[in-house]
Amino acid sequence: MDSSPYDVIIAGCGPTGATLAAELRRHDVRVLVLEQDTEPASFVRIVGLHIRSLELMAMRGLLDRLLRHGRQRPAGGFFAAIPKPPPPGLDSAHAYLLGIPQPVIVRLLEEHATDLGAEVRHGCAVVDFEQDHEGVTVGLADGERLRTRYLVGCDGGRSAVRKLSGIGFPGEPSRTDTLMGEMEFAAPPAEIAARVAEVGETPTRFWLRPFGEGVYSVVVPAANVGDRAVAPTLDDFRQQLRAIAGTDFGAHSPRRLSRFGDATRLAERYRSGRVLLAGDAAHIHPPTGGQGLNLGVQDAFNLGWKLAAQVRGWAPEGLLDTYQAERRPVADAVLDNTRAQMALSSNEPGAQALRRLLAELMDFDEVNRHLIGKITAIDLRYDFGEGPDLLGRRLRDIDVEHGRLYDRLHRGRGLLLDRTGSLTAGGWSDRVDVLADPTAALDVPALLLRPDGHVAWVGDAQRDLDEQLARWFGSPLR
């Protein structure tokens, strides 16, 4: 038997890596996270947590901590920045966007992982590794070599783990550059809002959005401003603002200035033996719609319990492979919708005509709801085979006896929610909790939730339930 000191080494302690570490620690997996940066990022970038990510944080008891550091705003206007309000009645208890500084969310998620027992080392870069049938030997930049059973690359779009593993990263290179930053303005907020409204929808890679305390998020086309290899300056932003809006609004006190392109790439596979990829290491795309961080965090919630099951020895055959089978198509769809959004941001007459047409269509709630569902991942349905429409979907945070459903998912285990009172988790009770509640706000007799909150079974027959328990949670205890 392999005597590795670690069960899993994670390269990268951004939101994806830190979330994955916490998910693994909930199952007593020995985790080491290696982060090559010695200090947190010096810039203050505001990122947005979408509905599904907020639900996942609520499932683990983290949401209240995040809410104290973020700013809520309506869950609308995401798709290609077309200014539409959210449709009424979104199927979630957390139907909003949470804007939060990226260094803050990284710190909170890292603290959560370490509180659960994960070890995190900063200033440690992975430079090589070798794997065999028992584990992986990881080489660090300082010459140290570490042994682990599995290695996960959460080390960003230029992932060393992906490159060292030989996994291809096909896609399209960047063709269009955009400036993005956060800064303050001397002009009064009412004047800014009025001028932004006048500019309207052309050019479309343009917005000024207040984030509170006088700080605005700014996006403008880069055009011919500056060199792609050189960080943009405040004067670059002022120049583009004057070109687009006729004024720079007295821009000052920049918090963060950056340039991004529209490169779009997807890893050929998410696993090579004992090496796996998650987050930007597996997929990159333009930040249009604000999906990147969310996609990575959701990767981590999907992978965490499956990798833990593999390490702990109860994973059914093929469970770990469902990570790629489920998450790679999701990333592929996100890449497609960001391609569409970037096309709609072009100043070409044809693209602008399409944008105006889509804006008209989004006045229909069904269209607006469909696009919001794509961006926020609440419409996601994994393919678990034929069955009720609920099968494979996430379940919203419903009322249950003595509280809310998501409060019962803090441990990261499966959950049998039984309104009949006649079902049991039997030999899987070490991996699956049971809530017998005839008052639960459901229109089905019973269902089985995976640890990531997706519905794995719906019905009322114990025999059918046992088959699905074995499918997702392995062999029962004797």
Steps between C-alpha positions, in 0.01 A plus 500: 500500500627851416627693805465850356489771770224672301192360335460801270730786404329799340704743291348846538317662791257721313124459549496163319794348688388626839144376446624160391727474804209572734276244326767233535561579867132443577577135427827491698718497190860613568543811284793724415442816292802653323470865395787649303425861602647605832260790557133560419424701187561870556210612281140505614290339229129466559368161394142378498363181651203379297190326629626141481829585672308678775285190546808280528651733759172484694514119487829512689405771747730759339255745352439717807875556533526609137193725519669712766771595251297534180241715335180355358350615173226367271570188296448671166693668221761224478461372145719717275435781752155556346325707768197292588359444848485143631181313415254462787487187710848354449505154659747569779515639851816681390390670178755781496861573411751545782781739409803436719868598475698206363775516766229482765328193357837328452592576862166379637506176300863432597421564867205264474720227351767540768236507774394158375861376515645560154869595486580799275851602395568828323800565277503140376487434125455158339768451234472128422334178605511128435208265552479125541223256581508594872544874499675814379842643591486879474813712452508859630707795378725483808589138431270342758312189388167401648296183473123493459232264379341760268602838356245763393595800288303808606785723388331719241497545125878455471481187716835330553318180598307492173812565292707241687224243462500542121129579489418707192332841533347571159293805418524849358766758584407849610392736222329785685637681805297678766600720793344419838557674829363657814534869580328808637356800311474867581170536311180463706334154481186646341704657222686173439178297490337745259795500261534121507130475416549742210787297358252213490596169351777612262783425544400202704829409666442796727359538845539700818342322794508628858623254763455727800725737695551706183669218308389413146571196286608621155520308174603665172639369170880510492504605132857604419581609852829371639698183454338167589814403693486816714246569774256781407510836673231731632568727199414207269160472670446876485580503128250222424231650721530832315483319166185312599313724742645838412639541852724314740273598793806616694635146546743466791622269778520175300470181706584258221578541131525202270460384144332180388460329167243260363713186487278193533648158578382169647720216625475185290439304818472574871689195620823322421536206737543644848521859378188714460419856395243749627415866452699712255757222465226312310326786319550868418262744336425874497361631832180610325212404727732451799497121482867407547534489878157341531579226250817410690334494841224278361767268356640466851164410654448233233849353534549523875269226625587268211875528556444457874299183431790369289751576775283357778440182306123499456470648150305279259678416177512795263383762750813715461460493121156661534682820597618552143181355351288754690718810520674515162171543307406778743825683424448442128159667525646794695767547232224511240291757683804724557582473128145613426524786749830621354351489150210713623747754641645576157439845354434353156152585368396136472597423859322811623185399310511158665550663838194722453294200395613297803422795727145497363469126554624533858190703578326161499548351848559153358796619291646711780458211745671256261805723463519572874481126563793438265718766659422412862491117451159454661370333184776237500388139471750216507411194291414227752281310253129508444274607781300791643600851398648555847754221448850641448399852597598693809235536769424845632518576872153387608328512838542182702422403856671739743670712235636499148625219279847644442566505875493117483780491239780666697687170548539438126319165509216361295145556624187287470199730535204272568141620524364142526671405825563148368844529335849453642863555403584159649863402451583841356420690821870583544486701175135606472286683753124448522234763554153349540268796466144467369468881507793571265409742220526238224254360247675159487492223764877487555830589341871436540742793489867466419742705714507768228123547530396330175206260503622143442167317543127571530243243608355299786635143458781381728638261237539780244654721765755233594608474135569874487672500838737237364547693175610818674626387841653159438451176690300506824658418834435147609 
